[in-house]
Amino acid sequence: MPISEKQVQHLANLARLDLPAAEIADYARQLEAIVGYVEQLSQVDTTGVEPIANVAGLVNVARADEPTPMLPTAKAMGIAPSHSDVAYLVPKVVER
């Protein structure tokens, strides 16, 4: 499936990426290769193959989910570099 440079620019815009114009054609070729590989995988006959979520055969290896006392708010806020009475204060990271 051919991927156009316009489609790459649209995807970059959706992802809030500022791609250099010189790299857009290269990304289009890379995306075409990825989509081609996925199309190739979709042609594999998987009849009788059971879906799996864990190839290692592991069962739940996490600890038991047991309730424990909450961390006191004052102690939780005390470890933050910046906080209000009830929340951590963080710098703005997304510009629109």
N, C-alpha and C positions, 0 to 999 in steps of 0.2 A: 504494500500500500504506500503510494508516494506521499511524502510529507512536504508541504510547501513552506517556503520561508515565512509566508504570512501566518501560517498555523504556528510556527515556532515563535514568532513575535507575539501572537495571541497567548500562547502558553506562558511565555516569559512574563507577559503583563499580568496574567492571572496569578502567577507565583511571585509577583513583585520583584522580578529579576531585571537588572539593567544589563542586557547582553550587548557587547560590542557588535556593530554591524558586520565586521569582518568574520565573526564566529558563527553567525546565524546559519549560513549554508552548511558549515561543518556539523552543527547541531541537528540540522534537518537530515543529513545523511546518517548520523548516529541514531536518531529516532526511527528512521526507516529500517535500519538494521535490527533494532530492538523489536519493532512491530513485526518484521519479517520472521524473526526467531519465534515470537509468540504464535504467529500463524503456523509456522512449521510444527510447533509443539501441539497445536490444536488438531493436527492431522494424525497424531499417534493414537492407535487403537488402545483404549483403556478398558475395554470390556472385561468385566470380572475383577477389576482391580478395586479393592476397597479403599475409600479415602482414609487417610491417617493424619493425625495432628502432631504426632511425635515419632520420628523415625528410629529413635533409640529404644523405644519400648518402655520408657520410664513411666511410672505411675506418679501420682502427686508426691513430689519431694519437698513441698513447702511445709513449714511448721503448721501446727494446728492453729486455727483462727480462734483465739481465746481473748475475751475482753480483759483489758488491763487499765489501770488508772490513767486518766488523762494527765498530760504535762500541764502544770499550772501556767496560766496565761502570762504572769509576770516573768516566769523563768523562760518561757518560749520567746517573749519579746526581748528579754535581756541578752539573748545571743545574736540578735539582729543588729546590723550596723546602723539601721535607721528604722524607726517604728513610731506609730501613734499608740494610743491606749489599747487598741484592739486589732491592729493590722500592721503587717510589714510594709514599709514604704520602699519602693523600687524605682529606679529611673525608667523613664519612658523609652521603649525600644522600638516601637513601630511608628513610623512617620507616614502620614497619608497625604 
